[in-house]
Each structure stands twice: as structure tokens, then as C-alpha cells.
Amino acid sequence: MKKLLLLFVVTFSTLTFGQDRFEKIDSLLTYLNENNKFMGSLTIREGEYVVFNKAYGFADVEANILANRETKYKIGSVTKTFTAVMLMQLIEERKLGLQTKLARFYPKIPNAEKISIEDLLHHRTGIVDYINQDTLIDVYGKHAHSEMIEKITAYPPLFEPGTKYEYSNSNYYLLGTIIEKLTKKTYAENLQDRIVKKANLVNTYYHENKTDTNSGESYSFMFNGTEWEKFAEWDNSSAFSSGGITSTPADLTRFMHVLFEGKLINTKSLEAMKLLKQGAGKALFPIPFGERRFFGHTGKIETFRTVVGYYPAEKTGVSLIVNGDNFNSNDIMIGILSIYYKMPFPFPVFEKIDLETIQQYLGTYASKDIPLKLTISEKNGELLAQATGQGAFPLTFKDDKTYVFPTAGIEIIFDTNSLQLLQGGMKFDFAKE
């Protein structure tokens, strides 16, 4: 057994003073990649010009295929911004309006006569999220639109339309089918005609085929404590217009630049997309960084993590796509922007921690809050957690008592013979058996 354990310690350090800011960004991402914290790709755009574009890690670890600048990744919910733009185009074409009711297309959906296109765009419908309902949809199986609509229709509404914001992938799935109904074309065809061709994107599309690394596509991976492990692949019919597009960070930054330059929709439509209701626009969210306010979206699918942001005042776009998720992607983006704007930034340092430090945490814990047990163990110098009936996952050091699993947004805080698990705003107390 190893006596010493490499764990992550957040400290503040400064890279060589004379380094260029892009060299510093590259140093940060290379360092994270070399320590199995990150794989993925980053693009920074200044107006028409790409000033940084680099990939890190693998598109396929098992086949030893390295990622490159042309590697294509699933972008998850950033798809919604594309869907919203196409809806605004149809509104400009007078095919429908923001106040058009869902009942025009799907009268059987509960409250359809009250739900407007604007409600769908703003996630203010009360329609249940088909993705986050375990019993509603098998994301690994193929599903026809009719099946999905039937499932969405079967669930009672969560609240009265227009009264509350609650993010739901169902809203944008429905919008995708409405685009198809109005145009008599597939979502993929609309994407190509309405955005890809107009914006001169080269690696952006929607299809329902399995990942093909021979075509430059990437798998997503999770670090199991020892190596990168391929994550189970969704059937893209499940994601569709809510999360099914494949793209690159370079294309995403160009898409945002072209959008804000008025080449896809007019100024009135763009302002409507930016209009916030309970902090959310129409598939555009404010992303504050210091005094600057970027507009963009984030995405999650499998273990892909995507963020794209655009700062109109400087015409600066940045997009990060992660396909090896073992570090908080928001923290990575903060580091990137801090370096870009020549601000102090936290730089991770790996230090050797005595393995005896974690011995006190090993064991099995039970909770009165949820019917499962959590086993904490050590393997090959890594601290692992495993819930009843699930696979083990690695825990990364945050402080003396706190360890995290960024992929699932899990934080575990240890105390004497007990621990607290935090995830998704919820807290669960466990006691050692």
C-alpha cells in the first residue's frame, strides 16, 4: 500500500511573470490534463479572429486517438440556444408569434391552451422535465417524437404556466418538433439551412448516429481513480432539440459572434432573447465575470460539459467543452477568464498528503435521510466512495475534511464517525456503522 497519496490542494500561485496570457492558459489546461483532471477543448475569439484554439487529451482513450482542433463533441443544452434562434427566425417570418399557444400544436398536453411559445422559451410552463424523471424516459434507447409527446402529455403540470421558472428539457423538445411542423423539414435540415450555412459553421450538426471517431467525433469519459473510463452513450433521439447537437468550441464562438452581429436574427429578436425573466432569457443566460456580463449557455450530456459565453462590448467569445470530467468546469472557466483579463487566479498544486490522514474516514456509513449506504475506501492511493448498488467514484481533496466528485456535483464533508453529503442543493447526514 502506498504510504503517500497525491491529492488536490487549492493554493494561489503565479506563473512566470513574463509568460504570455495565452501561454498561461495553455499551461493551466495542460497541467490539469496531465494530472487527469480534465480533457477537452477551448476556443477564444476576438471578433472575427480566433486567438486561442487547442484540444487536450483524447477523443477515444481506448483506441489511443488524441483530440485535436477539429474534434467534435456533444454540446448538451447549448443546443437550446440554436433551437431558440430558429424559433425567433420563424417568428420573424410570421409563421407564429411569442404568444401563440401550445394548443395549436399539442392540444392534449395539460394547460396547452395557457402555455405560450414565450413560456416554452423561458421555461415557465410547468411541464415536467422528461430527462430528469427516472421513470419517464430511457435516454439510452431510441424514441420517436410521438412516443416522447405521449410521455410528456401523461404527466400532470407542476405549476400554472407563466407563474414560475423551472428548467425543463421538455420545453425545448417541444419547440424542436414545432420547428419541424411549421417548416415540413427535419430539425437537422433546419439547423443546416437556418444557422450552419448562414454562419459558415464547419463542424456543427444534429444526427442520431452513434459516435464515430473516424469522423472526428469524441466520446466522453469519467476518471475512475486510476484511469479514464468511457461513459455510456445516449441515443441522440432522447436529447433532440434540447441537447442533441454536435459541435466544436470554435464553431460555438463563431455562432455567438454571428448571432450578436445580427446575421441570424434582427435586433428586436436578439433583445427578446436577452430579456430576463427570473434570471433566464430565451436560451441566453447572463454569465457575470467581474464587471463584465457575458451572454451564453451551459450544457451537460453524458460526461460532456460545455459553456459558451459572449461579451458584446468587446466582441469576445469563449467556449470550453469538457469530455473528461474530473474537475469543476466552472472553476476551469474562472481560471481561463482570470488569466485572459490578467487578474490573479487560483492555480492548482498537487501535494503529497500522508495516507494516514484519510484512514479515519474509511468505513461504511448509513443515513436516516435516504435508504442507502455509502462505503468509503482506499485503492491504489485514491479515496473512493460507493453508494449501495452503484459503482465506486473517486473523491478529490478540497480541504482537510472536505472531498468532492465534480462530475456529479457531490461534496462530502467528514466529521468524527459521520459525514454529510451535499448534492444539488440537498444535504444528507450519514453515521458510520
N, C-alpha and C positions, 0 to 999 in steps of 0.2 A: 504494500500500500504506500502511495506517495505521502510523504510527510508534509509537503508543502502544496498548496493549492493556489492556482492563478485565478484571481477574482478581480472584478472590475471595481475600481475606485475612482470616483469623480473628483478631480482636482483641477485647479486652474493653472495653466501653464501657457507660455507664449512661444510660438515657433520662432525660428531665426528672423531677426528684425528685417533683414534685407530681402526676405522671400517675397515674391510677387503674390498678390492675394489669390490668384488662380492656382498658383503652386501650393499655397497653404490649403486651399480647398481640396486639391488633389491629395495632399499629404494626409489630411483628416480622413478622407474616404478610403484611401489606400490602407491606412493604419487600421481602420475598423474592419476592412475586408480581410487583412492579414491575420486579424485576431478573431475571425469567424463571427463577427458582429453584424455584417452587412454584405449583401450582394445587390447589384442594381446599376442604375444609370442616371446621370444628371446632365441637364442642359440649362445653360443660362443664355438668354437672348437680350440684346440691347437694340431695340427697333428691328430693323431688317437683318441684323448681323448676329450670328451665333458666336459668342465669345468663350464659351466653355461647353464641351460635349465629350463625355467619356463614360465608358462602362467598366464595371468591376465584377470580377467573379465569373460565374458560369451560367450559360443558358441551359446546360444539361450536365450536372455533376457526374452522373453515372457514365455518360458517353465521353466525358472529358472535353466538352465543347465550350470554349470560352465565349463570353458575351462580348459584343463589340458595339460600335455606334449605331449600327443598323439593326441590332437585335430588337425584336418586337415583344411587347409584354401586354398582358391583360391589364386594363386600367380601372376596372371596377366602376364605382359610382361617378367617376369623372365622365362616364358615358352620358349621365343625365344632362350635362351642360350641352352636349351635342343634340340630345333629344329636345331640350328646351329651345335651342336656336332654330331647329326645324319647325317647331310649333309656332314660334314667332314669325317665321317666314310665311307659313300658311295663313296666319292672321293678317299679315301684310297683303297677301293675295286674296283676302276676303273669303277664304274658304270656311272660316269660323271666327269667333271672337273670344276674348277673355271671359266673357260672361255666358258663353254657350254652355248649356248644361250637359252633364254626362248622360242624361236620359236620352239624348239624341242618338247615342251610340249603344248604350247599355242600360236600357230601362229597368232591368231586373236587379241591378246592383242596389242594395239598400241606400236610400237617400239620394238616388241618382238625379231626381228632379231638383234637388237642392245644391248638388255639387257642381261647381263651375270649372272650366278649364283653368282659370286662375287658381282655384283651390287646389287642383291637382298639382300645378306647378310649384305652389308654395307649401305643399304637404299639410294642408289644412282641411282634409276630407273626412277623417275618422275611419278611413278604410284600413283594415288590418294589413300589416306588412307580411306578405307571403314568405319572404326569405327567413324571417326571424320567428316563424311559427313552426316548431319542430314537426308537428303533425300535418302541416299544410302541404308541403312540397318536398320531394326528394330532389335535391339540387344536382345529384349525380345521374339522374335519369332524364331522358328526352321527353319534352312536354309540348303538345300542340297548344296554340292560343286558346282554342275552345275549352280545353281541359283547365288551363290556368284561370280563365274567366269564370268558369263554373266554380272553382275552388274559392276564388276571391268573393264571388257572389254569395256563397254559402255562409260566410262569417258575418255575425251581427256587427254593426258600426260601433266604434269605440267612443265616439262623441259626435255632437252635432256639427255638421260642416261649417267651416268659417269661424269656429269659436276657439280653436286651439291649434297649435303647431305640434305635429308628431311625425317624425320622419318615417316614410313608408315606401319601400320599393314598389309596391303595388301601384302607386300613383303614376310612376314613370313607365311601368309596364303597360298600363292602360293607354298612356299617351303615345307610346310606340305603336300600338295597334290602331289608334285613331289616325295617326300619320298614314298608315297603310290603307285604311278605309278611305280616306279623303283623296289619296293620290293614285289608288289602284296599283301601287308599286310596293315592293318589299321594303322593309326598314333598311336593309343593306343597300338597295338601289338608291333610295332617298339619301342616305348618308354620302354615297359616292357623288351623286348629281348635285346635291344642295350644299355640301361642305367640302368634301375632299378635293373635287375638281376646282371649285371656286377659290379655295385657299392654297392650292398647289401642295397638298399634303402627299407624301410619298409612301408612308408606311402605316396608314390608318384604314381600318375596315372592320366590318362585322361579318362573321360567319359562324356556323355551328359545327365546324370540323374539329377534330381533336388536334391538340398541339403538334406541330410539325417542325422539328428543329432543322430539317433540311430546307425549310422555307424561312429560316431565321427567327423562328418563334422560340420563346423561352418557357420553361417550367418554373414553378415556384417551389421553394424549399424551406424547411424548418431545421434548425440545428438541434440535434438530439442529445447534446452534451459531449459527443465525440466527433460527429461528422454531420454534413448537410444531408438531409433526408428528403426525397421528393414528396411533395404534398399531393393528396388525392385531387384529381382534376374534375371540375364541374362539367356538366353538359351545358354548353353555352345557351341552349334554348331556355334554361332556367333563369339566366341573367338578362337576356334580351336587351331591350332598350333602357333598362335600369342599370345595367352593369356589364354588358357583353362586348364592348368594343376593344379591339387590339390596336396598340399604337406605340409610339416612342416618345421620350421626353422632348426631342427636337420638334416633332410634329405637334405636340401639345402646346409648346410655347409659340409656335407659328400660328396655330389655331386661335389662341388667345389674342395675339397681336393683330391678326386679320379681323377678328371679331370687334375689337376695340377701335380699329381704324375704320369701321363702318362698311366693310366689304361683304359682310354676310347678312346683316340686318341694318335697318336705319337707326338713327339716333334715338328716336322715340321708343323703339322696341328695346334697344340696349338699356335705356334708362328704366324701362319697365322691368327688365331682368334684374337690374341692380336694386330696385325698390325693395326695402326690407320690411318684412312682417314677422315680428317676434325674432328678429335677428337673422332671418333667412330670406334670400332673394329667390328668383326663379332659376334655380340651379347655379346661382352665383352667390358665394358667401364672402363676407369681408374677412380678410386674413390680416390682422394687425401685426406690424413689426415696428416697435418704437413709435415714431411719429408718422410712419408710412402706413397706408392701408391698401394692401393688395386685394384683388378680387380673384376668386377661383373656386376650386372644389377639391375634395379628397376622395379617394376610392380604396375599397378593400374587396378582394375576391381571392379565394384560396388563401395563400400567404403573401400574395402581391399587395403592396401598399403604394398608393400613388398620391401625389399632391402636385397641383399646378396653380400658380399664382401670377397675377399680372398687376403691375403698378403703373397706372395710366400716365401719371405726371412725368415719369421718367421713361415710359415705354419699355420697362424692364419686365421680362418674363423669366420665371424659374420653374422647372419641373423636375421632380425626383420620383423615380419608380424603383421600388424595392422588390426583388424577387427572392432574397434570402433574408428573412425577417428574424433578427435576434437582437434588436436594439430599437428603442423608441424612435420611430421615423420623424416625429415632431422635433425631438431633440437634435436629430441629424440636420433637419432643415434650419433650426435655430442656429446651429453651428455654421452652416453654409452661409446664411444671410449675415451673420455677425462678421464673418471673415470678409465677405463681399463688401460690406459697408465699413470695414476697417474698425470694428468695435471689438472690445475684449470678448473672448469666447472661452467656454469650458472645453478643455481638451482631455480626453480620457487617458489615464495612465494605468497600466496593468502592474500590480504589485503582488508580491508573494505573501500570502496570508497563511499563518500556521493552521494546519488542518484541525488541530485540537480546538480551534475557535468554534467550529461548527459541530463538533461531536455532541454537544449538549442539545442540539436541535434534532438529532436523529431519533426516529421512532414513528409510531402510528398515533394519529390524532382523530378524535371523534367530535362531532358537533351536534348540538341540540337544535340548531337552526335549519340544517339540511340533512337528509338521510344518506350521507356518505362519509367515508373515512379518507383521511389524507395521510399517506405514508411519505416520510422524509428520509432519504437515503443518500449514500455517497457511492459513486462509481467512477473509477479512473480519475480521481481528483476533481470530480464535479458533484455539486449538490443537486439532487433530483427530488421532484415531488410527483406523486402519483395518486390520483383520486380513484375511488372504487370503480372498477370496470373500465378504466381509461388507461391510455399509455402514459409512461413517465415523461416529464418535461424538465429541462434544465432551469435552474434558478441562478440569476446573476446578482452579484453583490451590489447593494446600494449604500448601506451603512452597516454598523455592527449588528443590528437586529433586523434589518430590512433587506429582502431579496425579491427580485422581480422576474417575471416572464413576459417580456414586452409583446410577444406575438399575440397573446390572448388578453393583454391588459391586466395581468394579475400582479398584485403586490402582496407579499406575505411578511407580516411583522411578528417576530418571535418574542416571547416572554418566558419566564420560568414555568416550564411544563405546560405551556399553552401557546397558541398562535392566533393571529387574526388575518383572515384572507379578504382582500379588497378586490372587487372587480365590477366594472360598470356602474359605479356609484353605490354598490351594495357592500355591506360588511358582514362577515360570518365569523363567529368565535368557535375555536376548536380547543379541546383539552387533551393532553397527552394521556394515553391509556396506561 
